[in-house]
Amino acid sequence: MKLRRNLPVYFLLYILLLAGAAISILPMVYMINISLKPNGALFEYPPKFFPTIAEITFENYVYIFGQGKFYLNFLNSIIVSLATVIISAIVASALAFCFARFNFKGKKFFFAFIIFTMIIPGTTLIVPQYELAVKFKVLNSLLGLIPFYVAWVIPFSTFMIKGFMENIPKDFDEAVYIDGGSVYTVFFKIAFPLASPAVASVSIFNFLTAWEEYPWANIVISDNVKRTLPIAISGFFGQHQFTQWGYVFALSALSLMPVILVFIFFQKYFISGLTSGGIKG
């Protein structure tokens, strides 16, 4: 009886969920459809959302794979994203461990300062960041991207991992100390492994941040060989007097593959890391 009374509510809920899913998925579907059409088919009239079987072609993907710089741009994005994820995971975990396990002067101030940096708009830091890049001579280099990306993602990563580590019983720490272990043993053998769901969940966001970032990379990198994929995609805009949308969407679809793989392999950590990191108790 209760189920029948709630049936209209469930029906409306599923309708809203389906509508939300459609709104989220349709742009991706449209992008893939255009990438499978001949270059320039975007302007056909009347417009067709789905191509027919006879219209499907892989010429856009063949052109992209035929460009040697595609592999270099893809490799650059992989190097920058993985380096950002690995370095930020270690640094943020160490910071979170210090905040969660130790009491020291200025602890609340330093943590509040880290939280404060999360609300600073990134565009306001472009000029000082550029001056730092010039001073350390890392312009037109991947080293001009990785340290800055790490600095961007550490505040949020530290905040999330700290909440998770506070839920790890301190009895584990005391057992290690009794057995003669050091604080490094506690961190690398206890805290870091047990906090892996939180580390994995924030690493997904960190990977996306480094993988999709455009404005800073466009400012720092000028050499085509050293550019990342977002910059490579923008290179097709206005090329040969008009934008080659088939190439743009084909390259965009290819750039989504690593992101999808990351979500597939780390999805089991995603929800648990976010919920546990946001609840203290």
C-alpha positions as CSV (number, residue, x, y, z in Angstrom):
1,M,0.0,0.0,0.0
2,K,2.8,2.4,0.9
3,L,4.6,1.6,-2.4
4,R,1.4,2.5,-4.3
5,R,1.1,5.8,-2.5
6,N,4.7,6.7,-3.3
7,L,4.5,5.5,-6.9
8,P,3.9,9.0,-8.4
9,V,6.8,10.3,-6.4
10,Y,9.1,7.6,-7.7
11,F,7.9,8.1,-11.2
12,L,8.6,11.8,-11.1
13,L,12.0,11.1,-9.5
14,Y,13.0,8.8,-12.3
15,I,11.7,11.2,-14.9
16,L,13.9,14.0,-13.4
17,L,16.9,11.6,-13.2
18,L,16.5,10.6,-16.9
19,A,16.2,14.2,-17.9
20,G,19.3,15.1,-16.1
21,A,21.2,12.2,-17.5
22,A,20.0,13.1,-21.1
23,I,21.2,16.7,-20.6
24,S,24.6,15.5,-19.4
25,I,25.1,12.8,-22.1
26,L,23.6,14.5,-25.2
27,P,26.6,16.9,-25.8
28,M,29.0,14.0,-25.7
29,V,26.8,12.0,-28.1
30,Y,26.6,15.0,-30.4
31,M,30.3,15.4,-30.3
32,I,30.9,11.8,-31.2
33,N,28.3,11.9,-34.0
34,I,29.9,15.0,-35.6
35,S,33.3,13.3,-35.4
36,L,32.0,10.4,-37.4
37,K,30.7,12.6,-40.2
38,P,32.7,14.1,-43.1
39,N,34.5,17.3,-42.1
40,G,32.1,20.2,-42.7
41,A,28.9,18.1,-42.3
42,L,28.1,20.3,-39.3
43,F,26.7,22.9,-41.6
44,E,24.4,20.6,-43.6
45,Y,20.7,21.5,-44.0
46,P,18.5,20.2,-42.8
47,P,20.7,19.3,-39.8
48,K,20.8,15.7,-38.6
49,F,21.6,14.7,-35.1
50,F,22.5,11.1,-35.9
51,P,24.4,10.2,-39.0
52,T,23.1,7.4,-41.2
53,I,25.2,4.2,-41.7
54,A,26.3,5.4,-45.1
55,E,27.4,8.7,-43.7
56,I,29.7,7.3,-41.0
57,T,33.3,7.8,-41.7
58,F,36.6,7.6,-39.7
59,E,38.4,10.1,-41.9
60,N,38.6,12.6,-39.1
61,Y,40.2,10.0,-36.7
62,V,42.6,8.9,-39.5
63,Y,43.7,12.5,-40.0
64,I,44.3,13.0,-36.2
65,F,46.3,9.7,-35.9
66,G,48.3,10.7,-38.9
67,Q,49.5,13.8,-37.2
68,G,52.8,13.0,-35.4
69,K,52.3,15.9,-32.9
70,F,49.1,14.2,-31.6
71,Y,51.1,11.5,-30.0
72,L,53.5,14.1,-28.5
73,N,50.6,16.2,-27.2
74,F,48.9,13.1,-25.8
75,L,52.1,12.0,-24.1
76,N,52.6,15.5,-22.6
77,S,49.1,15.5,-21.1
78,I,49.7,12.0,-19.6
79,I,53.1,13.1,-18.1
80,V,51.7,16.3,-16.7
81,S,48.5,14.7,-15.3
82,L,50.2,11.7,-13.7
83,A,53.0,13.8,-12.2
84,T,50.4,16.1,-10.7
85,V,48.4,13.2,-9.3
86,I,51.4,11.4,-7.8
87,I,53.1,14.5,-6.3
88,S,49.9,16.0,-4.9
89,A,48.8,12.7,-3.4
90,I,52.0,12.3,-1.4
91,V,52.2,16.0,-0.3
92,A,48.5,16.4,0.5
93,S,48.5,13.1,2.4
94,A,51.5,14.2,4.5
95,L,49.9,17.5,5.2
96,A,46.6,15.9,6.1
97,F,48.5,13.4,8.4
98,C,50.2,16.3,10.3
99,F,46.9,18.1,10.7
100,A,45.0,15.0,11.8
101,R,47.5,13.5,14.2
102,F,49.6,16.3,15.7
103,N,48.9,19.4,17.8
104,F,51.3,22.3,17.2
105,K,51.3,26.1,17.5
106,G,49.4,27.7,14.6
107,K,47.7,24.5,13.5
108,K,44.3,26.2,13.2
109,F,45.8,29.2,11.5
110,F,47.7,27.1,8.9
111,F,44.7,24.9,8.2
112,A,42.4,28.0,7.8
113,F,45.0,29.5,5.5
114,I,44.9,26.4,3.3
115,I,41.1,26.5,3.2
116,F,41.2,30.2,2.4
117,T,43.4,29.6,-0.7
118,M,40.6,27.4,-2.1
119,I,38.3,30.4,-2.6
120,I,40.9,32.6,-4.4
121,P,40.0,32.9,-8.1
122,G,42.7,31.4,-10.2
123,T,42.7,34.3,-12.7
124,T,43.9,36.6,-10.0
125,L,47.1,34.6,-9.7
126,I,48.0,34.5,-13.4
127,V,50.4,37.5,-13.2
128,P,52.4,36.4,-10.1
129,Q,52.5,32.8,-11.4
130,Y,53.9,34.0,-14.7
131,E,56.6,36.0,-12.8
132,L,57.5,32.9,-10.9
133,A,57.7,30.9,-14.1
134,V,60.0,33.5,-15.6
135,K,62.2,33.7,-12.5
136,F,62.7,29.9,-12.3
137,K,63.1,29.7,-16.1
138,V,60.4,27.1,-16.7
139,L,58.5,28.8,-19.5
140,N,57.8,26.6,-22.6
141,S,58.5,23.5,-20.5
142,L,56.3,20.9,-18.7
143,L,58.0,22.0,-15.5
144,G,56.1,25.3,-16.0
145,L,52.8,23.3,-15.6
146,I,53.4,20.5,-13.1
147,P,54.4,22.5,-10.0
148,F,51.6,25.0,-10.5
149,Y,49.0,22.3,-11.0
150,V,50.2,20.6,-7.8
151,A,49.9,23.9,-5.9
152,W,46.3,24.4,-7.2
153,V,45.0,21.0,-6.1
154,I,46.8,20.5,-2.7
155,P,44.4,22.7,-0.6
156,F,41.3,20.7,-1.6
157,S,43.2,17.4,-1.5
158,T,44.5,18.1,2.0
159,F,41.0,19.1,3.2
160,M,39.4,15.9,2.0
161,I,42.2,13.5,3.1
162,K,42.4,15.1,6.5
163,G,38.7,14.4,7.2
164,F,39.3,10.8,6.3
165,M,42.4,10.4,8.4
166,E,40.7,11.8,11.4
167,N,38.4,8.7,11.3
168,I,41.3,6.3,11.5
169,P,41.6,5.1,15.1
170,K,44.7,6.3,16.9
171,D,45.1,2.9,18.5
172,F,46.9,1.8,15.3
173,D,49.4,4.5,15.8
174,E,50.1,3.6,19.4
175,A,50.5,-0.1,18.4
176,V,53.2,0.9,15.9
177,Y,55.0,3.2,18.4
178,I,54.9,0.4,21.1
179,D,56.6,-1.9,18.6
180,G,59.4,0.6,18.0
181,G,58.1,2.1,14.8
182,S,58.6,5.7,13.9
183,V,56.1,8.4,12.7
184,Y,57.2,7.5,9.1
185,T,56.1,3.9,9.7
186,V,52.7,5.1,10.9
187,F,52.3,7.3,7.9
188,F,53.5,4.9,5.2
189,K,52.2,1.6,6.7
190,I,49.0,2.7,8.4
191,A,47.6,6.2,7.6
192,F,48.4,6.3,3.9
193,P,47.1,2.8,3.0
194,L,43.9,3.2,5.1
195,A,43.3,6.6,3.5
196,S,43.6,5.2,0.0
197,P,39.9,5.7,-0.8
198,A,40.1,9.4,-0.1
199,V,43.4,9.7,-1.9
200,A,41.9,7.9,-4.9
201,S,38.8,10.1,-5.0
202,V,40.8,13.4,-4.9
203,S,43.2,12.0,-7.4
204,I,40.4,11.8,-9.9
205,F,39.7,15.5,-9.5
206,N,43.4,16.3,-9.7
207,F,43.8,14.3,-12.9
208,L,40.9,16.1,-14.5
209,T,42.3,19.5,-13.4
210,A,45.6,18.8,-15.0
211,W,44.2,17.0,-18.0
212,E,41.6,19.7,-19.0
213,E,43.5,22.9,-18.0
214,Y,43.8,25.4,-20.8
215,P,44.4,29.0,-19.9
216,W,47.7,28.6,-17.9
217,A,49.1,26.0,-20.4
218,N,48.3,28.3,-23.3
219,I,50.3,31.1,-21.6
220,V,53.3,29.1,-20.6
221,I,53.7,26.7,-23.5
222,S,54.4,28.1,-27.0
223,D,56.2,25.2,-28.7
224,N,53.8,22.9,-30.6
225,V,55.8,19.8,-29.5
226,K,55.4,20.6,-25.8
227,R,51.7,21.5,-25.8
228,T,49.1,19.5,-24.1
229,L,45.9,18.2,-25.7
230,P,43.6,21.2,-24.8
231,I,46.1,23.5,-26.6
232,A,46.3,21.1,-29.5
233,I,42.5,21.1,-29.8
234,S,42.4,24.9,-29.9
235,G,44.9,24.8,-32.7
236,F,42.2,23.6,-35.1
237,F,40.0,26.7,-34.5
238,G,40.4,29.1,-37.4
239,Q,42.9,26.8,-39.2
240,H,42.8,27.2,-43.0
241,Q,40.4,30.2,-42.7
242,F,37.7,28.1,-41.0
243,T,37.3,25.8,-38.0
244,Q,37.5,22.2,-38.9
245,W,34.9,20.9,-36.6
246,G,35.3,17.3,-37.6
247,Y,38.9,17.3,-36.4
248,V,38.1,19.2,-33.3
249,F,35.4,16.8,-32.2
250,A,37.5,13.7,-33.2
251,L,40.4,15.0,-31.0
252,S,38.0,15.9,-28.2
253,A,36.5,12.4,-28.3
254,L,40.0,10.9,-28.1
255,S,40.9,13.1,-25.2
256,L,37.9,11.8,-23.2
257,M,39.2,8.2,-23.3
258,P,41.7,8.5,-20.4
259,V,39.2,10.4,-18.3
260,I,36.6,7.6,-18.8
261,L,39.2,4.9,-18.0
262,V,40.1,6.8,-14.8
263,F,36.5,6.8,-13.7
264,I,36.0,3.2,-14.5
265,F,38.9,2.0,-12.5
266,F,38.5,4.3,-9.6
267,Q,34.8,4.7,-9.3
268,K,34.6,2.3,-6.3
269,Y,36.7,4.8,-4.3
270,F,34.9,7.8,-5.5
271,I,31.8,7.9,-3.3
272,S,33.4,6.3,-0.3
273,G,36.3,8.8,-0.3
274,L,34.0,11.8,-0.6
275,T,31.5,10.8,2.0
276,S,34.1,9.6,4.5
277,G,36.2,12.6,4.0
278,G,33.4,15.0,4.7
279,I,32.1,13.3,7.9
280,K,34.0,13.4,11.2
281,G,33.2,10.9,13.8
